[in-house]
Amino acid sequence: MILPALLSLFVSFAAIAQDQHQTEPQKENREEHRKERLEQLKTDLELSDEQVEKIKALMAEKHEKMQTVKENRPNEEMSEDEKKQARLEMMKARKDIQDEHQAKMKEILNETQFEKYLAIKAEHKGKRLKHKKHEEMHMHPHREGDHTHPHKHQKGEPHKH
């Protein structure tokens, strides 16, 4: 009787430890990415130390707000209508956060820096969309004879990019 309970407890602790182990590197990667992004902005926009500190705080604020929105995402217990409504609310909340972030960036940066910031942002968006489209195309393998697939290759031959 005690052995199954101990085994269950051990499995629970192992699962918790594994979740924490997987979450920590992801958190570190996001933090590292934010640091790299801030350094890149510092270089590209020729930011002053004061601007860097303000943007760093602004990025942290945006991250916290986005995390709050993410925590309220749809779950399996919701009806389809509730899920749809929750997704719409999430999209609006994200857009509001992004708009607020951009307005605050405009206050921190001078006109030339802000124009360059918008150009950099547009370039990154284009790369993300291109990457996302590429991923989606390869997540859904095409059927034999499907002529909508943009790559031409023989059966059994690997994709060429």
DSSP file (Angstrom, degrees, kcal/mol; ACC not computed):
  #  RESIDUE AA STRUCTURE BP1 BP2  ACC     N-H-->O    O-->H-N    N-H-->O    O-->H-N    TCO  KAPPA ALPHA  PHI   PSI    X-CA   Y-CA   Z-CA
    1    1 A M     >        0   0    0      0, 0.0     4,-1.1     0, 0.0     0, 0.0   0.000 360.0 360.0 360.0 -42.5    0.0    0.0    0.0
    2    2 A I  H  >  +     0   0    0      1,-0.2     4,-2.6     2,-0.2     5,-0.2   0.862 360.0  62.6 -73.1 -36.1    2.8    2.4    0.9
    3    3 A L  H  > S+     0   0    0      1,-0.2     4,-2.7     2,-0.2     5,-0.2   0.925 102.8  47.1 -59.5 -48.6    4.9    1.4   -2.1
    4    4 A P  H  > S+     0   0    0      0, 0.0     4,-2.5     0, 0.0    -1,-0.2   0.892 112.9  50.7 -60.8 -36.8    2.4    2.6   -4.8
    5    5 A A  H  X S+     0   0    0     -4,-1.1     4,-2.3     2,-0.2    -2,-0.2   0.916 111.9  46.7 -66.0 -42.5    1.9    5.9   -2.9
    6    6 A L  H  X S+     0   0    0     -4,-2.6     4,-2.6     2,-0.2    -1,-0.2   0.905 112.1  50.9 -64.8 -41.4    5.7    6.4   -2.8
    7    7 A L  H  X S+     0   0    0     -4,-2.7     4,-2.4    -5,-0.2    -2,-0.2   0.917 110.9  48.4 -61.8 -43.6    6.0    5.5   -6.5
    8    8 A S  H  X S+     0   0    0     -4,-2.5     4,-2.2     2,-0.2    -2,-0.2   0.904 111.8  49.6 -62.1 -42.8    3.2    8.0   -7.4
    9    9 A L  H  X S+     0   0    0     -4,-2.3     4,-2.4     2,-0.2    -2,-0.2   0.910 110.6  50.3 -63.2 -42.9    4.9   10.7   -5.3
   10   10 A F  H  X S+     0   0    0     -4,-2.6     4,-2.5     1,-0.2    -2,-0.2   0.920 110.2  49.5 -61.6 -45.6    8.2   10.0   -7.0
   11   11 A V  H  X S+     0   0    0     -4,-2.4     4,-2.3     1,-0.2    -1,-0.2   0.891 110.1  51.8 -62.0 -40.0    6.7   10.2  -10.5
   12   12 A S  H  X S+     0   0    0     -4,-2.2     4,-2.3     2,-0.2    -2,-0.2   0.927 110.9  46.7 -62.4 -45.7    5.0   13.5   -9.6
   13   13 A F  H  X S+     0   0    0     -4,-2.4     4,-2.7     1,-0.2    -2,-0.2   0.896 111.6  51.7 -63.6 -39.4    8.3   15.0   -8.4
   14   14 A A  H  X S+     0   0    0     -4,-2.5     4,-2.3     2,-0.2    -1,-0.2   0.905 110.2  48.8 -63.8 -41.1   10.1   13.8  -11.5
   15   15 A A  H  X S+     0   0    0     -4,-2.3     4,-2.4     2,-0.2    -2,-0.2   0.906 112.3  48.1 -65.1 -42.2    7.4   15.4  -13.7
   16   16 A I  H  X S+     0   0    0     -4,-2.3     4,-2.5     2,-0.2    -2,-0.2   0.929 112.3  48.9 -64.1 -44.7    7.6   18.7  -11.8
   17   17 A A  H  X S+     0   0    0     -4,-2.7     4,-2.5     1,-0.2    -2,-0.2   0.896 111.1  50.5 -62.0 -40.5   11.4   18.7  -12.1
   18   18 A Q  H  X S+     0   0    0     -4,-2.3     4,-2.3     2,-0.2    -1,-0.2   0.919 109.8  50.0 -65.2 -42.9   11.3   17.9  -15.8
   19   19 A D  H  X S+     0   0    0     -4,-2.4     4,-2.0     1,-0.2    -2,-0.2   0.919 113.1  46.3 -60.1 -44.6    8.8   20.8  -16.4
   20   20 A Q  H  X S+     0   0    0     -4,-2.5     4,-2.3     1,-0.2    -1,-0.2   0.891 110.8  53.3 -65.4 -38.6   11.0   23.2  -14.5
   21   21 A H  H  < S+     0   0    0     -4,-2.5    -1,-0.2     1,-0.2    -2,-0.2   0.890 112.5  43.9 -63.5 -39.8   14.1   21.9  -16.3
   22   22 A Q  H  X S+     0   0    0     -4,-2.3     4,-1.0     1,-0.2    -1,-0.2   0.825 114.0  50.7 -74.4 -31.8   12.4   22.6  -19.7
   23   23 A T  H  X S+     0   0    0     -4,-2.0     4,-2.5    -5,-0.2     5,-0.2   0.887 101.4  60.2 -75.5 -39.7   11.0   26.0  -18.7
   24   24 A E  H  X S+     0   0    0     -4,-2.3     4,-2.8     1,-0.2     5,-0.2   0.926 105.1  46.4 -59.1 -49.8   14.3   27.5  -17.4
   25   25 A P  H  > S+     0   0    0      0, 0.0     4,-2.6     0, 0.0    -1,-0.2   0.897 112.7  51.7 -61.4 -36.4   16.3   27.2  -20.6
   26   26 A Q  H  X S+     0   0    0     -4,-1.0     4,-2.2     2,-0.2    -2,-0.2   0.921 111.0  47.6 -63.2 -42.5   13.3   28.7  -22.5
   27   27 A K  H  X S+     0   0    0     -4,-2.5     4,-2.5     2,-0.2    -1,-0.2   0.923 112.4  49.2 -63.5 -44.8   13.2   31.6  -20.1
   28   28 A E  H  X S+     0   0    0     -4,-2.8     4,-2.8     1,-0.2    -2,-0.2   0.896 109.7  52.3 -61.4 -40.6   16.9   32.1  -20.4
   29   29 A N  H  X S+     0   0    0     -4,-2.6     4,-2.6    -5,-0.2    -1,-0.2   0.907 110.3  47.6 -62.7 -42.1   16.7   32.0  -24.2
   30   30 A R  H  X S+     0   0    0     -4,-2.2     4,-2.4     2,-0.2    -2,-0.2   0.917 113.5  47.4 -65.3 -42.8   13.9   34.7  -24.2
   31   31 A E  H  X S+     0   0    0     -4,-2.5     4,-2.2     2,-0.2    -2,-0.2   0.913 113.1  48.6 -64.8 -41.7   15.9   36.9  -21.8
   32   32 A E  H  X S+     0   0    0     -4,-2.8     4,-2.6     1,-0.2    -2,-0.2   0.902 110.1  52.3 -63.6 -41.1   19.0   36.4  -23.9
   33   33 A H  H  X S+     0   0    0     -4,-2.6     4,-2.7     2,-0.2    -2,-0.2   0.912 109.0  49.9 -61.0 -43.0   17.0   37.3  -27.1
   34   34 A R  H  X S+     0   0    0     -4,-2.4     4,-2.5     2,-0.2    -1,-0.2   0.905 110.9  49.7 -63.4 -40.7   15.8   40.5  -25.4
   35   35 A K  H  X S+     0   0    0     -4,-2.2     4,-2.5     2,-0.2    -2,-0.2   0.931 112.6  47.0 -62.4 -45.4   19.3   41.5  -24.5
   36   36 A E  H  X S+     0   0    0     -4,-2.6     4,-2.5     1,-0.2    -2,-0.2   0.911 112.0  50.7 -62.9 -42.4   20.6   40.8  -28.0
   37   37 A R  H  X S+     0   0    0     -4,-2.7     4,-2.6     2,-0.2    -1,-0.2   0.912 110.6  49.0 -62.5 -42.5   17.6   42.8  -29.5
   38   38 A L  H  X S+     0   0    0     -4,-2.5     4,-2.6     2,-0.2    -1,-0.2   0.910 111.3  49.5 -64.4 -42.3   18.4   45.7  -27.2
   39   39 A E  H  X S+     0   0    0     -4,-2.5     4,-2.1     2,-0.2    -2,-0.2   0.900 111.1  50.1 -62.6 -40.0   22.1   45.6  -28.1
   40   40 A Q  H  X S+     0   0    0     -4,-2.5     4,-3.2     2,-0.2     5,-0.3   0.917 111.4  47.8 -65.4 -42.6   21.1   45.6  -31.8
   41   41 A L  H  X S+     0   0    0     -4,-2.6     4,-2.8     2,-0.2     6,-0.3   0.902 108.6  55.4 -63.1 -40.1   18.8   48.5  -31.3
   42   42 A K  H  X>S+     0   0    0     -4,-2.6     5,-1.5    -5,-0.2     4,-0.6   0.923 115.5  38.3 -57.8 -44.7   21.5   50.4  -29.4
   43   43 A T  H  <5S+     0   0    0     -4,-2.1     3,-0.4     3,-0.2    -2,-0.2   0.954 119.2  45.2 -71.2 -51.8   23.8   49.9  -32.4
   44   44 A D  H  <5S+     0   0    0     -4,-3.2    -2,-0.2     1,-0.2    -3,-0.2   0.860 124.2  33.2 -63.8 -37.8   21.4   50.4  -35.2
   45   45 A L  H  <5S-     0   0    0     -4,-2.8    -1,-0.2    -5,-0.3    -2,-0.2   0.439 102.1-126.3-100.5  -1.1   19.7   53.5  -33.7
   46   46 A E  T  <5 -     0   0    0     -4,-0.6    -3,-0.2    -3,-0.4    -4,-0.1   0.963  40.5-165.5  52.8  56.9   22.7   54.9  -32.0
   47   47 A L      < -     0   0    0     -5,-1.5    -1,-0.1    -6,-0.3     2,-0.1  -0.404  15.8-125.4 -76.6 146.9   20.9   55.1  -28.7
   48   48 A S     >  -     0   0    0     -2,-0.1     4,-2.3     1,-0.1     5,-0.2  -0.422  31.2-106.1 -78.7 165.4   22.2   57.0  -25.7
   49   49 A D  H  > S+     0   0    0      1,-0.2     4,-2.1     2,-0.2     5,-0.2   0.881 123.0  53.7 -60.8 -37.5   22.6   55.2  -22.4
   50   50 A E  H  > S+     0   0    0      1,-0.2     4,-2.0     2,-0.2    -1,-0.2   0.912 108.8  48.2 -63.7 -43.0   19.5   56.9  -21.1
   51   51 A Q  H  > S+     0   0    0      1,-0.2     4,-2.8     2,-0.2     5,-0.2   0.903 109.0  54.3 -64.0 -40.9   17.5   55.7  -24.1
   52   52 A V  H  X S+     0   0    0     -4,-2.3     4,-2.6     1,-0.2    -2,-0.2   0.924 109.0  47.9 -59.0 -45.5   18.8   52.2  -23.6
   53   53 A E  H  X S+     0   0    0     -4,-2.1     4,-2.0     2,-0.2    -1,-0.2   0.902 112.9  48.0 -63.7 -41.6   17.6   52.1  -20.0
   54   54 A K  H  X S+     0   0    0     -4,-2.0     4,-2.2     2,-0.2    -2,-0.2   0.911 114.0  46.5 -65.6 -42.1   14.2   53.5  -20.9
   55   55 A I  H  X S+     0   0    0     -4,-2.8     4,-2.9     2,-0.2    -2,-0.2   0.884 109.2  55.0 -69.1 -38.0   13.8   50.9  -23.7
   56   56 A K  H  X S+     0   0    0     -4,-2.6     4,-2.0    -5,-0.2    -1,-0.2   0.932 111.2  44.7 -58.9 -46.3   15.0   48.1  -21.5
   57   57 A A  H  X S+     0   0    0     -4,-2.0     4,-2.4     1,-0.2    -2,-0.2   0.894 113.0  51.7 -64.3 -40.2   12.3   49.0  -18.9
   58   58 A L  H  X S+     0   0    0     -4,-2.2     4,-2.5     1,-0.2    -2,-0.2   0.894 108.5  50.5 -64.4 -40.8    9.7   49.3  -21.7
   59   59 A M  H  X S+     0   0    0     -4,-2.9     4,-2.4     2,-0.2    -1,-0.2   0.898 110.8  49.2 -64.4 -40.6   10.6   45.9  -23.1
   60   60 A A  H  X S+     0   0    0     -4,-2.0     4,-2.4     2,-0.2    -2,-0.2   0.910 111.1  50.1 -64.7 -41.9   10.2   44.3  -19.7
   61   61 A E  H  X S+     0   0    0     -4,-2.4     4,-2.2     2,-0.2    -2,-0.2   0.924 111.3  48.1 -61.5 -45.1    6.8   46.0  -19.2
   62   62 A K  H  X S+     0   0    0     -4,-2.5     4,-2.6     1,-0.2    -2,-0.2   0.912 110.3  52.4 -62.8 -42.2    5.6   44.8  -22.6
   63   63 A H  H  X S+     0   0    0     -4,-2.4     4,-2.4     1,-0.2    -2,-0.2   0.927 109.2  48.9 -60.2 -45.8    6.8   41.2  -21.8
   64   64 A E  H  X S+     0   0    0     -4,-2.4     4,-1.9     1,-0.2    -1,-0.2   0.914 112.2  48.3 -61.8 -43.1    4.9   41.2  -18.5
   65   65 A K  H  X S+     0   0    0     -4,-2.2     4,-2.0     1,-0.2    -1,-0.2   0.902 111.3  50.0 -64.5 -40.6    1.7   42.4  -20.2
   66   66 A M  H  X S+     0   0    0     -4,-2.6     4,-2.6     1,-0.2    -1,-0.2   0.882 108.0  53.7 -66.0 -37.4    2.1   39.8  -23.0
   67   67 A Q  H  X S+     0   0    0     -4,-2.4     4,-1.9     2,-0.2    -1,-0.2   0.900 107.0  51.9 -62.3 -40.4    2.6   37.1  -20.4
   68   68 A T  H  X S+     0   0    0     -4,-1.9     4,-0.6     1,-0.2    -1,-0.2   0.911 111.2  47.0 -62.3 -42.8   -0.7   38.2  -18.6
   69   69 A V  H >< S+     0   0    0     -4,-2.0     3,-1.2     1,-0.2    -2,-0.2   0.918 109.9  53.9 -63.7 -43.2   -2.5   38.0  -22.0
   70   70 A K  H >< S+     0   0    0     -4,-2.6     3,-1.4     1,-0.3    -1,-0.2   0.843 101.0  59.7 -61.2 -35.4   -1.0   34.6  -22.7
   71   71 A E  H 3< S+     0   0    0     -4,-1.9    -1,-0.3     1,-0.3    -2,-0.2   0.724 102.0  55.1 -66.4 -20.7   -2.2   33.2  -19.3
   72   72 A N  T << S+     0   0    0     -3,-1.2    -1,-0.3    -4,-0.6    -2,-0.2   0.110  80.0 133.6-100.0  21.7   -5.8   33.9  -20.4
   73   73 A R    <   -     0   0    0     -3,-1.4    14,-0.1     1,-0.1    -3,-0.0  -0.258  67.2 -79.7 -70.7 161.3   -5.7   31.9  -23.6
   74   74 A P        -     0   0    0      0, 0.0     2,-0.3     0, 0.0    -1,-0.1  -0.176  49.3-161.9 -59.2 151.1   -8.5   29.6  -24.5
   75   75 A N    >   -     0   0    0      4,-0.1     3,-1.6    -3,-0.1     8,-0.0  -0.832  33.9 -99.4-131.0 172.6   -8.5   26.1  -22.9
   76   76 A E  T 3  S+     0   0    0     -2,-0.3     7,-0.1     1,-0.3    -1,-0.0   0.688 114.6  65.8 -66.7 -20.0  -10.2   22.8  -23.6
   77   77 A E  T 3  S+     0   0    0      2,-0.0    -1,-0.3     0, 0.0     2,-0.2   0.629  86.2  91.2 -78.4 -12.5  -13.0   23.4  -21.0
   78   78 A M  S <  S-     0   0    0     -3,-1.6     2,-0.1     1,-0.1     0, 0.0  -0.492  81.0-115.4 -83.2 151.3  -14.4   26.3  -23.1
   79   79 A S     >  -     0   0    0     -2,-0.2     4,-2.6     1,-0.1     5,-0.2  -0.332  35.9-102.2 -72.8 167.4  -17.0   25.9  -25.7
   80   80 A E  H  > S+     0   0    0      1,-0.2     4,-2.5     2,-0.2     5,-0.2   0.894 124.7  50.4 -60.2 -40.3  -16.1   26.7  -29.3
   81   81 A D  H  > S+     0   0    0      2,-0.2     4,-2.4     1,-0.2    -1,-0.2   0.904 111.0  48.6 -64.5 -40.7  -17.8   30.1  -29.1
   82   82 A E  H  > S+     0   0    0      2,-0.2     4,-2.7     1,-0.2    -2,-0.2   0.895 111.4  50.3 -65.5 -39.6  -16.0   30.9  -25.9
   83   83 A K  H  X S+     0   0    0     -4,-2.6     4,-2.6     2,-0.2    -2,-0.2   0.924 111.0  48.8 -63.3 -43.8  -12.7   29.8  -27.5
   84   84 A K  H  X S+     0   0    0     -4,-2.5     4,-2.2     1,-0.2    -2,-0.2   0.925 113.2  46.9 -62.1 -44.6  -13.3   32.0  -30.5
   85   85 A Q  H  X S+     0   0    0     -4,-2.4     4,-2.4     1,-0.2    -1,-0.2   0.904 111.6  51.0 -63.6 -42.1  -14.2   35.0  -28.3
   86   86 A A  H  X S+     0   0    0     -4,-2.7     4,-2.3     2,-0.2    -2,-0.2   0.895 109.7  50.3 -63.6 -40.4  -11.2   34.4  -26.1
   87   87 A R  H  X S+     0   0    0     -4,-2.6     4,-2.5     2,-0.2    -1,-0.2   0.910 110.7  49.3 -63.9 -41.9   -8.9   34.4  -29.2
   88   88 A L  H  X S+     0   0    0     -4,-2.2     4,-2.2     2,-0.2    -2,-0.2   0.910 111.5  48.9 -63.0 -42.2  -10.4   37.6  -30.4
   89   89 A E  H  X S+     0   0    0     -4,-2.4     4,-2.6     2,-0.2    -2,-0.2   0.884 111.0  50.9 -64.9 -38.7   -9.9   39.2  -27.0
   90   90 A M  H  X S+     0   0    0     -4,-2.3     4,-2.8     2,-0.2     5,-0.2   0.921 109.4  50.2 -64.0 -43.8   -6.3   38.0  -27.0
   91   91 A M  H  X S+     0   0    0     -4,-2.5     4,-2.3     1,-0.2    -2,-0.2   0.918 112.8  46.5 -61.2 -43.4   -5.6   39.4  -30.4
   92   92 A K  H  X S+     0   0    0     -4,-2.2     4,-2.7     2,-0.2    -1,-0.2   0.917 112.3  50.1 -65.7 -42.9   -7.1   42.8  -29.4
   93   93 A A  H  X S+     0   0    0     -4,-2.6     4,-2.4     2,-0.2    -2,-0.2   0.916 111.7  48.3 -62.5 -43.3   -5.1   42.8  -26.1
   94   94 A R  H  X S+     0   0    0     -4,-2.8     4,-2.6     2,-0.2    -1,-0.2   0.918 111.8  49.5 -62.3 -43.5   -1.9   42.0  -28.0
   95   95 A K  H  X S+     0   0    0     -4,-2.3     4,-2.7    -5,-0.2    -2,-0.2   0.917 110.7  50.0 -62.4 -43.6   -2.6   44.7  -30.5
   96   96 A D  H  X S+     0   0    0     -4,-2.7     4,-2.5     2,-0.2    -1,-0.2   0.910 111.5  48.5 -60.8 -43.0   -3.3   47.3  -27.8
   97   97 A I  H  X S+     0   0    0     -4,-2.4     4,-2.5     2,-0.2    -2,-0.2   0.917 112.9  47.8 -63.9 -43.4    0.0   46.3  -26.0
   98   98 A Q  H  X S+     0   0    0     -4,-2.6     4,-2.5     2,-0.2    -2,-0.2   0.907 112.0  49.2 -65.0 -41.6    1.9   46.7  -29.2
   99   99 A D  H  X S+     0   0    0     -4,-2.7     4,-2.3     2,-0.2    -2,-0.2   0.914 112.3  48.1 -63.3 -42.7    0.3   50.0  -30.1
  100  100 A E  H  X S+     0   0    0     -4,-2.5     4,-2.2     2,-0.2    -2,-0.2   0.907 111.4  51.0 -63.4 -42.0    1.1   51.3  -26.6
  101  101 A H  H  X S+     0   0    0     -4,-2.5     4,-2.3     1,-0.2    -2,-0.2   0.919 110.5  48.5 -60.7 -45.3    4.7   50.0  -26.9
  102  102 A Q  H  X S+     0   0    0     -4,-2.5     4,-2.1     1,-0.2    -1,-0.2   0.901 109.7  51.9 -64.9 -40.6    5.2   51.8  -30.2
  103  103 A A  H  X S+     0   0    0     -4,-2.3     4,-1.3     1,-0.2    -1,-0.2   0.902 111.5  47.3 -62.4 -40.7    3.7   55.1  -28.8
  104  104 A K  H  X S+     0   0    0     -4,-2.2     4,-1.6     1,-0.2    -1,-0.2   0.856 108.9  54.3 -70.0 -34.4    6.2   54.9  -25.9
  105  105 A M  H  X S+     0   0    0     -4,-2.3     4,-2.7     1,-0.2    -1,-0.2   0.894 104.8  55.0 -63.0 -38.5    9.1   54.1  -28.3
  106  106 A K  H  < S+     0   0    0     -4,-2.1    -1,-0.2     1,-0.2    -2,-0.2   0.851 107.3  50.3 -63.3 -33.9    8.1   57.3  -30.2
  107  107 A E  H  < S+     0   0    0     -4,-1.3    -1,-0.2     1,-0.2    -2,-0.2   0.845 114.2  44.3 -70.9 -34.0    8.4   59.3  -27.0
  108  108 A I  H  < S+     0   0    0     -4,-1.6    -2,-0.2    -5,-0.1    -1,-0.2   0.877 109.1  61.2 -78.6 -39.8   11.9   57.8  -26.2
  109  109 A L  S  < S-     0   0    0     -4,-2.7     2,-0.1    -5,-0.1   -62,-0.0  -0.487  81.6-119.5 -90.4 155.8   13.4   58.1  -29.7
  110  110 A N     >  -     0   0    0     -2,-0.2     4,-2.7     1,-0.1     5,-0.2  -0.376  42.9 -93.3 -81.3 174.9   14.0   61.2  -31.8
  111  111 A E  H  > S+     0   0    0      1,-0.2     4,-2.2     2,-0.2     5,-0.2   0.894 124.8  46.7 -59.8 -44.6   12.3   61.4  -35.2
  112  112 A T  H  > S+     0   0    0      1,-0.2     4,-2.1     2,-0.2    -1,-0.2   0.923 114.1  48.0 -64.9 -44.8   15.2   59.9  -37.2
  113  113 A Q  H  > S+     0   0    0      1,-0.2     4,-2.6     2,-0.2    -2,-0.2   0.908 111.0  51.5 -62.0 -41.8   15.6   57.0  -34.8
  114  114 A F  H  X S+     0   0    0     -4,-2.7     4,-2.5     2,-0.2    -2,-0.2   0.902 108.6  50.2 -65.6 -40.8   11.9   56.3  -34.7
  115  115 A E  H  X S+     0   0    0     -4,-2.2     4,-1.9     2,-0.2    -1,-0.2   0.919 113.2  46.4 -61.5 -43.0   11.7   56.2  -38.6
  116  116 A K  H  X S+     0   0    0     -4,-2.1     4,-2.6     2,-0.2    -2,-0.2   0.889 109.9  54.7 -66.3 -38.3   14.7   53.8  -38.6
  117  117 A Y  H  X S+     0   0    0     -4,-2.6     4,-2.6     1,-0.2    -2,-0.2   0.919 108.1  48.9 -59.1 -45.3   13.0   51.7  -35.8
  118  118 A L  H  X S+     0   0    0     -4,-2.5     4,-2.4     2,-0.2    -1,-0.2   0.890 110.7  50.6 -63.2 -38.9    9.9   51.4  -37.9
  119  119 A A  H  X S+     0   0    0     -4,-1.9     4,-2.2     2,-0.2    -2,-0.2   0.918 111.8  47.1 -65.1 -43.2   11.9   50.3  -40.9
  120  120 A I  H  X S+     0   0    0     -4,-2.6     4,-2.5     1,-0.2    -2,-0.2   0.916 112.0  51.1 -62.7 -43.4   13.8   47.6  -38.8
  121  121 A K  H  X S+     0   0    0     -4,-2.6     4,-2.3     1,-0.2    -2,-0.2   0.905 110.1  48.9 -61.7 -43.0   10.5   46.5  -37.3
  122  122 A A  H  X S+     0   0    0     -4,-2.4     4,-2.3     2,-0.2    -1,-0.2   0.892 110.5  51.4 -64.6 -39.8    8.9   46.1  -40.8
  123  123 A E  H  X S+     0   0    0     -4,-2.2     4,-2.1     2,-0.2    -2,-0.2   0.924 110.7  47.7 -63.3 -44.5   12.0   44.2  -42.0
  124  124 A H  H  X S+     0   0    0     -4,-2.5     4,-2.6     1,-0.2    -2,-0.2   0.894 110.0  52.9 -63.6 -39.9   11.7   41.8  -39.0
  125  125 A K  H  X S+     0   0    0     -4,-2.3     4,-2.7     1,-0.2     5,-0.2   0.918 108.2  50.8 -62.5 -42.9    8.0   41.3  -39.6
  126  126 A G  H  X S+     0   0    0     -4,-2.3     4,-2.3     1,-0.2    -1,-0.2   0.904 111.0  48.0 -60.6 -42.2    8.7   40.4  -43.3
  127  127 A K  H  X S+     0   0    0     -4,-2.1     4,-2.6     2,-0.2    -2,-0.2   0.904 111.6  50.2 -65.1 -41.4   11.3   37.8  -42.2
  128  128 A R  H  X S+     0   0    0     -4,-2.6     4,-2.9     2,-0.2    -2,-0.2   0.924 111.9  47.5 -63.3 -43.6    8.9   36.3  -39.6
  129  129 A L  H  X S+     0   0    0     -4,-2.7     4,-2.6     2,-0.2    -1,-0.2   0.911 112.9  48.5 -64.7 -41.1    6.1   36.0  -42.1
  130  130 A K  H  X S+     0   0    0     -4,-2.3     4,-2.1    -5,-0.2    -1,-0.2   0.918 114.1  46.5 -63.8 -43.1    8.4   34.5  -44.7
  131  131 A H  H  X S+     0   0    0     -4,-2.6     4,-2.5     2,-0.2    -2,-0.2   0.906 112.8  49.8 -64.7 -42.8    9.7   32.0  -42.1
  132  132 A K  H  X S+     0   0    0     -4,-2.9     4,-2.8     2,-0.2     5,-0.2   0.916 110.7  49.5 -63.3 -43.5    6.2   31.2  -40.9
  133  133 A K  H  X S+     0   0    0     -4,-2.6     4,-2.1     1,-0.2    -1,-0.2   0.907 111.1  50.2 -62.0 -41.4    5.0   30.6  -44.5
  134  134 A H  H  X S+     0   0    0     -4,-2.1     4,-1.4     2,-0.2    -2,-0.2   0.918 112.0  47.5 -62.7 -44.3    8.0   28.3  -45.1
  135  135 A E  H  X S+     0   0    0     -4,-2.5     4,-1.3     1,-0.2     3,-0.2   0.925 111.7  49.9 -63.2 -45.1    7.3   26.3  -41.9
  136  136 A E  H  X S+     0   0    0     -4,-2.8     4,-1.1     1,-0.2     3,-0.3   0.887 107.2  55.0 -61.6 -39.0    3.6   26.0  -42.7
  137  137 A M  H  < S+     0   0    0     -4,-2.1    -1,-0.2     1,-0.2    -2,-0.2   0.868 113.6  41.0 -63.4 -35.8    4.3   24.7  -46.1
  138  138 A H  H  < S+     0   0    0     -4,-1.4    -1,-0.2    -3,-0.2    -2,-0.2   0.574 105.1  64.0 -92.4  -9.5    6.6   22.0  -44.8
  139  139 A M  H  < S+     0   0    0     -4,-1.3    -1,-0.2    -3,-0.3    -2,-0.2   0.750 104.1  50.5 -79.1 -24.6    4.3   21.0  -41.9
  140  140 A H  S  < S-     0   0    0     -4,-1.1    -1,-0.2    -5,-0.2    -4,-0.0  -0.819  87.7-148.4-115.2  89.4    1.6   19.9  -44.3
  141  141 A P        -     0   0    0      0, 0.0    -3,-0.1     0, 0.0     2,-0.1  -0.274  21.1-116.4 -60.9 141.9    3.2   17.6  -46.8
  142  142 A H        -     0   0    0     -5,-0.1     2,-0.2     1,-0.1     3,-0.1  -0.377  24.9-112.6 -77.9 157.0    1.7   17.8  -50.2
  143  143 A R    >   -     0   0    0      1,-0.1     3,-2.3    -2,-0.1     6,-0.1  -0.536  43.3 -86.6 -84.0 154.1   -0.1   14.9  -51.8
  144  144 A E  T 3  S+     0   0    0      1,-0.3    -1,-0.1    -2,-0.2     3,-0.1  -0.401 118.9  19.6 -58.7 130.3    1.3   13.2  -54.9
  145  145 A G  T 3  S+     0   0    0      1,-0.3     2,-0.8    -2,-0.1    -1,-0.3   0.460  84.9 141.4  86.0   1.1    0.1   15.0  -57.9
  146  146 A D    X   -     0   0    0     -3,-2.3     3,-0.9     1,-0.2    -1,-0.3  -0.680  30.8-171.8 -77.6 110.2   -0.7   18.2  -56.0
  147  147 A H  T 3  S+     0   0    0     -2,-0.8    -1,-0.2     1,-0.2    -3,-0.0   0.388  70.6  78.9 -88.4   4.3    0.4   20.9  -58.3
  148  148 A T  T 3   +     0   0    0      2,-0.0    -1,-0.2     0, 0.0    -2,-0.1   0.617  68.2 101.4 -85.3 -11.4   -0.1   23.7  -55.8
  149  149 A H  S <  S-     0   0    0     -3,-0.9   -12,-0.0    -6,-0.1     0, 0.0  -0.587  70.4-143.3 -74.9 130.6    3.2   22.9  -54.1
  150  150 A P  S    S+     0   0    0      0, 0.0     2,-0.3     0, 0.0    -1,-0.1   0.680  75.5  78.7 -72.8 -17.3    5.8   25.4  -55.2
  151  151 A H        -     0   0    0      2,-0.0     2,-0.6    10,-0.0    -2,-0.1  -0.728  66.9-150.2 -95.2 140.8    8.8   22.9  -55.4
  152  152 A K        +     0   0    0     -2,-0.3     2,-0.3     8,-0.1     8,-0.1  -0.941  35.6 139.1-109.2 120.6    9.2   20.5  -58.3
  153  153 A H        -     0   0    0     -2,-0.6     2,-0.1     6,-0.0     3,-0.1  -0.985  49.1-103.2-154.4 159.1   10.9   17.2  -57.4
  154  154 A Q    >   -     0   0    0     -2,-0.3     3,-2.3     1,-0.1     2,-0.0  -0.451  53.9 -80.1 -82.1 156.7   10.6   13.6  -58.2
  155  155 A K  T 3  S+     0   0    0      1,-0.3    -1,-0.1    -2,-0.1   -11,-0.0  -0.323 120.1  15.8 -56.8 132.0    9.1   11.1  -55.8
  156  156 A G  T 3  S+     0   0    0      1,-0.3    -1,-0.3    -3,-0.1    -2,-0.0   0.278  98.1 119.9  86.5 -11.8   11.6   10.1  -53.1
  157  157 A E    <   -     0   0    0     -3,-2.3    -1,-0.3     1,-0.1     3,-0.1  -0.694  68.1-112.4 -87.5 138.7   13.8   13.1  -54.0
  158  158 A P        -     0   0    0      0, 0.0    -4,-0.1     0, 0.0    -1,-0.1  -0.243  35.8 -92.3 -68.6 157.3   14.5   15.5  -51.1
  159  159 A H        -     0   0    0     -6,-0.1     2,-0.5     2,-0.0    -6,-0.0  -0.402  36.9-148.2 -63.4 142.5   13.1   19.1  -51.1
  160  160 A K              0   0    0      1,-0.1    -8,-0.1    -3,-0.1    -1,-0.0  -0.977 360.0 360.0-116.3 127.5   15.5   21.6  -52.5
  161  161 A H              0   0    0     -2,-0.5    -1,-0.1   -10,-0.1    -2,-0.0   0.360 360.0 360.0-118.3 360.0   15.4   25.1  -51.1
